[in-house]
Amino acid sequence: MNLNENANITTAAIIREASQYIAGGVVSLNRKVVPGIVFAYGKGSKIYDVEGNEYIDYHAAFAPHLLGHNNARVNESIIKTIKSNRSLFGSGTNELETRLAKLLCDAVPSLELVQITNTGSEATAHAIRLSRAFTGRDHIVLMLGGYNGWHNEVSRAVMPSPEQVGPRVSPGEYPFIPLSAGIPESTRSLIHIVNFNDLPSLEYVLNRYPVACVLTEPVLQNIGVVLPENGYLQGIVDLCEKYGAICVFDEVKTGFRTRLDGYQGVAGVKPHLSVFGLIDKNADFSGFRMDPERPG
Ligand SMILES: Cc1ncc(COP(=O)(O)O)c(C=O)c1O
């Protein structure tokens, strides 16, 4: 079967045209690859380039396609919703967002309230702002080797070279190595980077700075897969409660995959805030748990 509807359009021609109109030649530079490739469509675990080549998609667009490409049930639901003249309304809530929020709260026991965003980065930005508003503090702790989105506060190099990082520091912190130019010093000075699986370093920072939140993936999944050691995730929650900071789990990659209730369900740990995302068709959200004995 010839799966190539665009057989007369070569990969090189599309890339050449894209580079005339799109900064960097591709929307989101994370998708830039050499040699260039142009995919046309996907179904299930397979994707097809404009030359008609078939690939198994182990990448899954950095994770969202957990149900495969163009899952029939998801597509049918979306088409049904569009055909019923649903829209995004500028005022008030609606039935669908309420139903989604309830499903999410039912699935993840730590969630009491949710807010829905378009991307994981927006969700982590909201989580940081909420933590700052709640605690009245400005400093933030992130993990070396973690990724939490593209905005200034989290935009440190994910895989810096050993020369950039320097020798292992514990207990202690690493310098903020920016992912790109344009991140002001006033932002960098509020961010503290520590080793994953290193509670003494976390306590070192919590003890020295007024920390609003500790934001971490429960499993580092952007540098390969780094699992938390036994007791580490609960240790983060406990230290946050001791020092009055908010513990935020970034489950953008782990959520709904290992288990419906996320990696927090696997570990049996309840963070104060959770961020989920990279879900097929873009339903990203942050979830809130506001305990009576909340920190701060
Ligand atoms: C753990 C984690 N957090 C946040 C994000 C940011 O999500 P988005 O690309 O939807 O902004 C990502 C994206 O890969 C991620 O892996």
The ligand as a MOL file (V3000), in Angstrom:
LIG
                    3D

  0  0  0     0  0            999 V3000
M  V30 BEGIN CTAB
M  V30 COUNTS 16 16 0 0 0
M  V30 BEGIN ATOM
M  V30 1 C 8.5890 16.3560 33.3690 0
M  V30 2 C 8.1270 17.4420 32.4470 0
M  V30 3 N 7.5860 18.5540 32.9640 0
M  V30 4 C 7.1200 19.5570 32.1820 0
M  V30 5 C 7.2130 19.4690 30.8070 0
M  V30 6 C 6.7130 20.5940 29.9580 0
M  V30 7 O 5.5590 20.2170 29.2760 0
M  V30 8 P 5.1510 20.9880 27.9260 0
M  V30 9 O 6.1360 20.5800 26.8730 0
M  V30 10 O 3.7430 20.5180 27.6470 0
M  V30 11 O 5.2130 22.4530 28.2110 0
M  V30 12 C 7.7800 18.3200 30.2160 0
M  V30 13 C 7.8900 18.2000 28.7600 0
M  V30 14 O 8.5090 17.2800 28.2340 0
M  V30 15 C 8.2640 17.2780 31.0560 0
M  V30 16 O 8.8270 16.1640 30.5660 0
M  V30 END ATOM
M  V30 BEGIN BOND
M  V30 1 1 1 2
M  V30 2 1 2 3
M  V30 3 2 2 15
M  V30 4 2 3 4
M  V30 5 1 4 5
M  V30 6 1 5 6
M  V30 7 2 5 12
M  V30 8 1 6 7
M  V30 9 1 7 8
M  V30 10 2 8 9
M  V30 11 1 8 10
M  V30 12 1 8 11
M  V30 13 1 12 13
M  V30 14 1 12 15
M  V30 15 2 13 14
M  V30 16 1 15 16
M  V30 END BOND
M  V30 END CTAB
M  END
